[in-house]
Each structure stands twice: as C-alpha cells, then as structure tokens.
Amino acid sequence: MSHLSDIEIARAADLLPIQQVAEKLGIAEHAIPYGKTKAKVDFAAIDAARPAGNGRLILVTAVSPTPAGEGKTTTTVGLGDALNRIGKKALICLREPSLGPCFGMKGGATGGGYAQVVPMTDINLHFTGDFHAITSAHNLLAALVDNHVHWGFEPVLDPRRISWRRVVDMNDRALRQMTIGLGGTAHGVPRESGFDITSTSEIMAIFCLARNLAELQQRLGAIVVGYTRERQPVTAGELNAAGAMTALLRDALSPNLVQTLEQNPAFIHGGPFANIAHGCNSVIATRTALKLADYVVTEAGFGSDLGAEKFFDIKCRAAGLAPDAAVLVATVKALKMHGGVPRDDLQRENGAAVAAGCANLGQHLAILETFGLPAMVAINRHPGDSDGEIRAIADYCRGRGVSAIESRHWAEGGAGATELAAAVAEAADSGSADFRLLYDDDLDLWEKTRRVAQKIYGARDIAAPSQVRREFDRLQQNGYGNFPVCMAKTQYSFSTNPQLLGAPREHIVEIRELRLSVGAGFVVPVCGAIMTMPGLPRKPSAHDIHVDTQEQIAGLG
C-alpha cells in the first residue's frame, strides 16, 4: 500500500456522477443534484412508492474512544463496500461531520485510508448546508425569545429562567457563558446566556428523529424555551416560531446521497454528538435506506455505552426500528491504551497490554448482549500491529464465544473486509436477534438513569445534589416521566472521569444537571464535567489546514 494521506487518496478517487449513483438504487428520478457528486433525495416520494422497508439493519459501534483512534466510520464504510463486493445490495448511513471537531482535535470524519466516503472535503466543510440550516433555525428561535421578552408579550418569560441558548458550529470556549442585552433598553433585556455547539442543539436531535416534515414542525413547536415566574413552561409554539423554523429546515430534511471510494451509495444526514446528544444519523435516512437496500450499515457515535445505547433506547424506540446485528470495532492501539500503555509508547509490541485492555472490549460486548443482538468484533488492523497482538484479541473473544474477524479495509478497501461482510450478513439473516430496550417507558426518570449507569456503565449507583433530585421529581410529576434519558457523559471512560480507562466498576455516576428536551422527546442528565461547547486543543487541526498552490484544500484528515 502507498503512504498517501486520506485526503490524497480521496482526491485521486474516480467519482461517478451522482445521478449514476442514484441509478444503482433505482431512484435517479428522486435525486436532486447539488453539483456533480452530491444530491438530496426526495424521501417522501420514495415513501409513497415503497411503503415497506425490509432491509436488514446493522449497527457498527466501538470500544471506548482513545486518541489512538478506533476507525468506526472507516469500518462502516469498509463493511458497506465489502457487502456490495460479495453480491449484497448494501447502503451505508452516516452522520454529517461538525466543523468544530474538523478544525479542533479530531480532523475530518469521512472514514480513512481506502474506506472513505467522498467528496471528502465537501462533506467535511459545509456539505449541502444542513448544519447551517439547523444553526439558523436554532438562532432564529433565540432571537424570537429575546424579542418576546423585549416587548413583554404573553406568556411573560422570566429572564432568569430562559433555557434556550444560541449555537455555532465551531469549538469556542469563550462563548460558553456570557451576558447579553447590554447597551441600554434599545438592545434588549440584560441576562446571562451563552452558546453551545450546533451538534448539541435540540433542533439537531429533533431533525434526526422526525419522520416527516409535519412531525418536524410539531416537535419544533413543543420545544420548551423557558419558564414564567410561576414556573410554567413556555414553548416555541407559543412564540409562533415553529413555522419559520420549519421553513428554514425544509430542504435540509431530505437525506444527502454521496458515494464511497468504490462508487457505492451512501446516505449522510444529520450529526448530533453522542456524549451530549443522541449520536445517530437521521431516522429519515435510515428508514429510506431500508426501503432501498437489503442491508443497511449505520453507526452511532463513540463507544457502545454512549452511541449504541442511545441508538437503541432513543432512536429505535422513537422510530420503531429493530436492528438485526451489531459489529464492535477494536484496534490494537486502543486496547493497549485501555491496558495502561501511554500514547507515546503505543508503537512498541505489547500483547500483555492488549490482553489487559480487552476488559474494555468485554464490557462493550456485554452491552450489546443486553440489547439482545448477535454481535461480532471487527479487529481494524493497521500496519504495525503484530500477529501476536491480533491473536491476543482473537483469543479473548474466543473465550467469550464471540467471533473476532481481522479486517484490513483501511489498507485494502472493501476487498479487505469480505470475511467480515460474509459473517455480518449471515448473522443478520439468521433471525437470532432478540432486540429489546433497556427499560420500559413507565419506569421513572431516576430509575431509568440508574439503570443506564448500572447496566451499561458498570456503576454502583448514581448520585445528584438535592436540587437536581428535586428537578427529577418535578419533571416526573409534570408528565415527562415516560421520556427516555439521553445521558451526557465523557466518551473516554465508562465512568464520569475521562482518565479512568479500561473497565472500571463500582464507581458513582454524578448527575450535576438535568435538562428537558420536550421536542426531541427525552430528558438529558448531565454527568461530571461534560461540556456542551467544546474548546480547541493546544494544537488544533486548523493549524494544518490550508489551500495549496493548486488551490486544493490540504491538511484535512
């Protein structure tokens, strides 16, 4: 294999015109081109033409993330390409990248090596404008909230109890907390507020859970923006905001069609974070894909404790989806880190550390077993991984009665993942899935939160200050007890301490805040020190991104 960078590989790709990609799915007449290599898809027309969707749904998830990388998106793309290689009609569904991580620590988010979706730079930067539409709709509501307060309209919002903040699709710690409305009466009512990143917006969550335009507008109207002095909720619908917000989102709600390096179709739509949102691509994209393909491969953000749990308990619950199989991605380097090896020493062979780190893999496998899915481990092999280290992972999985399949899709594309694809198709077709949710709707909010902490995170219990406990009780009494919980927690650990790697047990999950997302239909327990507005690292990826002398974007990914 050559030593080309991801962006160099993507730039050299031979791309089909997007209409030809749509023809592979039989939907050329429903594809609305955005240039030569991107399109929006008229999902409503597809729903009308194909009322049933019988494809097999496969979730790709991963061990707890580390700076060494796991390759979940890369594996999703490689598996989709491999399924098509072995004669299966497969379609992948991914989230859209956020500009914040692209310019921050993570870089691009379109896969890697020879398992990528393209056009890479377009997808990472602006794409078809969905993120901008969501940002605009969110901030329109924020402007209408402040205008409502300025003119003293009914119902009268208490400025101290306005919960709706603003968003921007960029990491910017300086915007986390601020005072707005300064400069005199002509500039509004002074109050404390701040910014979150767009991927944490409730509108992003709603966008990805709505099944059609009518449901989108209904959910937007249900958003609670704040409270009166009597602590009665005030909604976006009461501010007459839902219609204008829906107008901004109308075109964005159609899924985006692109292709892989191997010219296979891919939907990329919506992009909520998984540690502070539900971490799944849109329900619309997934349901449309199930009508068009025999196998739909999707991913959920971060490890199975965050993205997969929310995929099951929030997305599948809301959309009536029942997945057929799961793939858990692991790498040698990630497991070394979970086995106690510092990042600077990961190049050195250390089978013992890999074996120790498999405790983290084991807890993730147990999570998938909890939801009743047949699961296998995809060992995402990279150059430099030794046979002994790969064997340590395979031996551990064999001891648990789970298949571990070495996959070389990063270096070889779909050809390197055909064994994995055959095993996944067999599992998905076997009918052995006994999918079940972690909790019933009627379990109260505190107990739902405790169940996630104990059954998924391996915690001894949860704890919260008295005012947060009272908020749990208040939301329960006000009729929100049937909502699922969307846990906001660090992605790096099963605990709320990002430094506690491996598979910690018997820890306490501290709930510091409780947020209500009525439009999205869930309650958010905020755990530990998690932030809804990330900051940039000491050396952001933005330092390496530039336009070269050929006017090509370089340094992205």
QUIBEL-V912777 format. One record per residue. N is the residue number from 0. PSI is psi in degrees with one decimal (* if undefined). BURIAL is # if it has 9 or more other C-alpha atoms within 8 Angstrom, else .. Layout:
BEGIN
N_PSI_BURIAL + N_PSI_BURIAL
END
This chain:
BEGIN
0_145.1_. + 1_169.7_. + 2_37.7_. + 3_148.5_. + 4_166.1_. + 5_-44.2_# + 6_-32.7_# + 7_-40.3_. + 8_-44.8_# + 9_-39.5_# + 10_-29.6_. + 11_-2.3_. + 12_147.3_. + 13_103.8_. + 14_139.8_# + 15_149.2_. + 16_141.4_. + 17_-26.6_# + 18_-34.8_# + 19_-32.9_# + 20_-42.9_# + 21_-34.7_# + 22_-32.5_# + 23_-27.5_. + 24_-2.4_# + 25_28.9_. + 26_28.4_# + 27_-34.6_# + 28_-13.5_. + 29_5.0_# + 30_129.6_# + 31_102.5_. + 32_138.3_# + 33_77.5_# + 34_-160.6_. + 35_-24.9_. + 36_11.6_# + 37_151.8_# + 38_153.3_# + 39_150.4_# + 40_131.1_# + 41_89.0_# + 42_-31.0_# + 43_-39.9_. + 44_-37.6_. + 45_-40.1_# + 46_-41.6_# + 47_-36.9_. + 48_-31.0_. + 49_83.0_. + 50_-24.1_. + 51_147.1_. + 52_109.5_# + 53_12.9_. + 54_156.8_# + 55_135.4_# + 56_122.0_# + 57_126.3_# + 58_132.2_# + 59_124.5_# + 60_-171.0_# + 61_170.3_# + 62_173.6_# + 63_131.7_# + 64_148.7_# + 65_163.6_# + 66_-15.8_. + 67_-19.7_. + 68_145.8_# + 69_-34.0_# + 70_40.2_# + 71_-47.6_# + 72_-41.6_# + 73_-43.0_# + 74_-39.7_# + 75_-45.5_# + 76_-47.5_# + 77_-39.5_# + 78_-41.6_# + 79_-44.6_# + 80_-40.7_# + 81_-39.6_# + 82_-42.1_# + 83_-34.7_# + 84_-34.6_# + 85_15.1_# + 86_11.3_. + 87_146.1_# + 88_103.3_# + 89_149.2_# + 90_136.0_# + 91_148.7_# + 92_118.5_# + 93_166.9_# + 94_157.0_# + 95_139.9_# + 96_148.0_# + 97_141.8_# + 98_-32.0_# + 99_-58.6_# + 100_-32.3_# + 101_-40.0_# + 102_-3.4_# + 103_-110.8_# + 104_-33.1_# + 105_-33.4_# + 106_-159.3_# + 107_165.4_# + 108_51.9_# + 109_24.2_# + 110_-165.8_# + 111_163.2_# + 112_-129.1_# + 113_21.6_# + 114_80.1_# + 115_157.9_# + 116_145.9_# + 117_156.1_# + 118_122.5_# + 119_-49.5_# + 120_-38.1_# + 121_-46.6_# + 122_-41.2_# + 123_-28.5_# + 124_101.7_. + 125_-43.8_# + 126_-122.8_. + 127_11.5_# + 128_9.6_. + 129_-45.5_# + 130_-38.7_# + 131_-38.0_# + 132_-42.4_# + 133_-42.2_# + 134_-44.6_# + 135_-42.9_# + 136_-41.5_# + 137_-47.5_# + 138_-24.2_# + 139_-46.2_# + 140_-40.5_# + 141_-41.7_# + 142_-38.9_. + 143_-34.0_# + 144_-50.3_# + 145_-33.3_# + 146_-38.9_# + 147_-43.3_# + 148_-42.7_# + 149_-42.3_. + 150_-3.2_. + 151_32.8_. + 152_157.5_. + 153_146.0_. + 154_144.5_. + 155_113.6_# + 156_137.9_# + 157_115.4_# + 158_-22.6_. + 159_-12.8_. + 160_27.6_# + 161_123.1_# + 162_-13.2_. + 163_114.4_. + 164_-176.0_# + 165_166.6_# + 166_157.4_# + 167_144.8_# + 168_62.6_# + 169_144.1_# + 170_121.7_# + 171_89.7_# + 172_-26.5_# + 173_-15.9_. + 174_0.7_# + 175_-42.1_# + 176_132.6_# + 177_167.9_. + 178_128.7_# + 179_169.4_# + 180_19.0_# + 181_161.6_# + 182_7.3_. + 183_173.8_. + 184_-26.5_. + 185_-13.9_. + 186_14.6_. + 187_-172.0_# + 188_120.6_# + 189_135.5_. + 190_164.0_# + 191_140.1_# + 192_-156.3_# + 193_-174.3_# + 194_145.5_# + 195_170.6_# + 196_146.7_# + 197_-36.7_# + 198_-9.6_# + 199_-3.2_# + 200_142.5_# + 201_-29.7_# + 202_-36.7_# + 203_-44.2_# + 204_-43.2_# + 205_-46.8_# + 206_-39.4_# + 207_-10.2_# + 208_-21.8_# + 209_142.1_# + 210_-12.7_# + 211_177.9_. + 212_-38.7_# + 213_-42.5_. + 214_-37.2_# + 215_-48.2_# + 216_-38.3_# + 217_-43.4_# + 218_-39.5_# + 219_-39.8_# + 220_-23.8_# + 221_-8.8_# + 222_130.2_# + 223_118.8_# + 224_-16.0_# + 225_-165.3_# + 226_154.6_# + 227_175.3_# + 228_-24.7_. + 229_7.1_. + 230_31.9_. + 231_135.1_. + 232_145.1_# + 233_130.2_# + 234_163.7_# + 235_-32.3_# + 236_-38.2_# + 237_-19.4_# + 238_6.7_# + 239_40.5_. + 240_-22.4_# + 241_-37.5_# + 242_-46.7_. + 243_-37.6_. + 244_-41.7_# + 245_-38.0_# + 246_-38.8_. + 247_-26.9_# + 248_-5.6_# + 249_-54.6_# + 250_-34.1_. + 251_-26.0_# + 252_-15.3_# + 253_133.5_# + 254_152.8_# + 255_131.0_# + 256_127.4_# + 257_-159.6_# + 258_163.0_# + 259_174.6_# + 260_-25.0_# + 261_16.1_. + 262_25.0_# + 263_147.2_# + 264_150.7_# + 265_137.6_# + 266_133.3_# + 267_115.0_# + 268_121.5_# + 269_154.6_# + 270_57.7_# + 271_140.9_# + 272_154.2_# + 273_-19.5_# + 274_-20.8_# + 275_14.4_# + 276_-164.9_# + 277_-8.5_# + 278_23.5_# + 279_149.7_# + 280_176.5_# + 281_145.6_# + 282_-39.5_# + 283_-46.4_# + 284_-43.9_# + 285_-46.8_# + 286_-38.1_# + 287_-42.2_# + 288_-38.3_# + 289_-19.6_# + 290_-17.7_# + 291_-18.2_# + 292_159.7_# + 293_-26.7_# + 294_128.3_# + 295_120.0_# + 296_121.6_# + 297_168.5_# + 298_163.8_# + 299_146.1_# + 300_150.1_# + 301_-150.3_# + 302_177.8_# + 303_-21.4_# + 304_-24.0_# + 305_-75.2_# + 306_-48.1_# + 307_-43.7_# + 308_-41.3_# + 309_-34.6_# + 310_-45.6_# + 311_-55.3_# + 312_-19.5_# + 313_-60.3_# + 314_-51.5_# + 315_-37.5_# + 316_-46.3_# + 317_-36.1_. + 318_-3.2_# + 319_32.6_. + 320_149.4_. + 321_100.1_. + 322_156.4_# + 323_-22.0_# + 324_163.3_# + 325_147.7_# + 326_128.0_# + 327_117.7_# + 328_135.0_# + 329_149.0_# + 330_157.4_# + 331_-46.9_# + 332_-40.8_# + 333_-43.8_# + 334_-31.1_# + 335_-43.4_# + 336_-41.8_# + 337_-19.8_# + 338_5.2_# + 339_5.0_# + 340_127.9_# + 341_157.4_. + 342_-36.6_. + 343_-11.7_. + 344_14.8_. + 345_-20.9_# + 346_-22.7_. + 347_135.1_. + 348_133.8_. + 349_80.7_. + 350_-33.1_# + 351_-40.2_. + 352_-38.0_# + 353_-45.4_# + 354_-40.6_# + 355_-39.6_# + 356_-16.9_# + 357_-13.4_# + 358_-36.8_# + 359_-45.3_# + 360_-42.2_# + 361_-39.2_. + 362_-35.5_# + 363_-37.8_# + 364_-39.8_# + 365_-35.5_. + 366_-47.1_# + 367_-35.5_# + 368_-35.9_# + 369_-34.2_# + 370_2.7_# + 371_26.9_# + 372_140.6_# + 373_130.5_# + 374_151.2_# + 375_162.0_# + 376_128.5_# + 377_113.0_# + 378_103.9_# + 379_94.7_# + 380_137.1_# + 381_156.0_. + 382_138.3_. + 383_-20.6_. + 384_132.5_# + 385_157.9_. + 386_-36.2_. + 387_-38.8_. + 388_-40.9_# + 389_-40.7_# + 390_-34.9_. + 391_-39.4_# + 392_-45.2_# + 393_-40.5_# + 394_-41.7_. + 395_-45.8_# + 396_-39.6_# + 397_-39.0_# + 398_-23.1_. + 399_0.8_. + 400_28.5_. + 401_139.7_# + 402_136.1_# + 403_118.7_# + 404_122.0_# + 405_132.0_# + 406_134.4_# + 407_35.1_# + 408_-30.7_# + 409_-41.8_# + 410_-28.4_# + 411_0.6_# + 412_-152.4_# + 413_-30.0_# + 414_-26.4_# + 415_1.4_# + 416_17.7_# + 417_-34.8_# + 418_-43.5_# + 419_-44.5_# + 420_-42.5_# + 421_-40.9_# + 422_-39.6_. + 423_-45.3_# + 424_-41.9_# + 425_-43.7_. + 426_-43.5_# + 427_-33.1_# + 428_-11.8_. + 429_-20.1_. + 430_13.5_. + 431_-8.2_# + 432_133.4_# + 433_63.5_. + 434_134.6_# + 435_150.0_. + 436_161.8_# + 437_-30.1_# + 438_157.5_. + 439_158.8_. + 440_-35.9_# + 441_-1.8_. + 442_139.5_# + 443_163.2_# + 444_-41.3_# + 445_-42.5_. + 446_-32.9_. + 447_-45.1_# + 448_-42.5_# + 449_-39.6_# + 450_-42.7_# + 451_-46.0_# + 452_-42.7_# + 453_-47.0_# + 454_-29.5_# + 455_-44.4_# + 456_-8.8_# + 457_23.2_# + 458_157.4_# + 459_-39.7_# + 460_177.8_# + 461_160.4_# + 462_153.8_. + 463_149.0_# + 464_161.4_. + 465_-37.2_. + 466_-30.9_. + 467_-39.3_# + 468_-41.8_# + 469_-34.7_. + 470_-38.2_# + 471_-47.5_# + 472_-41.2_. + 473_-45.8_. + 474_-37.4_# + 475_-46.7_# + 476_-27.4_. + 477_7.4_. + 478_13.0_. + 479_9.4_. + 480_-19.4_# + 481_-4.7_# + 482_147.5_# + 483_166.7_# + 484_140.1_# + 485_96.0_# + 486_125.8_# + 487_108.7_# + 488_156.5_# + 489_142.0_# + 490_-13.7_# + 491_-15.3_# + 492_153.9_# + 493_-23.1_# + 494_-173.6_# + 495_4.2_# + 496_109.6_. + 497_-15.2_# + 498_-9.8_. + 499_88.1_# + 500_-172.9_# + 501_-133.0_# + 502_70.2_# + 503_147.0_# + 504_160.4_. + 505_22.5_. + 506_167.7_# + 507_130.0_# + 508_113.0_# + 509_124.4_# + 510_114.1_# + 511_-14.9_# + 512_155.6_. + 513_126.6_# + 514_143.3_. + 515_126.5_. + 516_83.4_# + 517_-40.6_# + 518_-42.3_# + 519_-24.2_# + 520_31.7_. + 521_166.9_# + 522_138.3_# + 523_103.8_# + 524_119.2_# + 525_120.4_# + 526_140.5_# + 527_-141.6_# + 528_21.8_. + 529_140.9_# + 530_142.4_. + 531_1.0_. + 532_100.0_# + 533_159.8_# + 534_167.3_. + 535_147.3_# + 536_176.1_. + 537_-40.1_. + 538_89.8_. + 539_153.6_# + 540_-26.8_# + 541_-28.1_. + 542_-25.1_. + 543_-4.9_. + 544_132.0_# + 545_172.0_. + 546_122.9_# + 547_-175.2_. + 548_-17.6_. + 549_11.1_. + 550_29.3_. + 551_143.3_. + 552_129.0_# + 553_157.4_# + 554_4.1_. + 555_106.9_# + 556_*_.
END
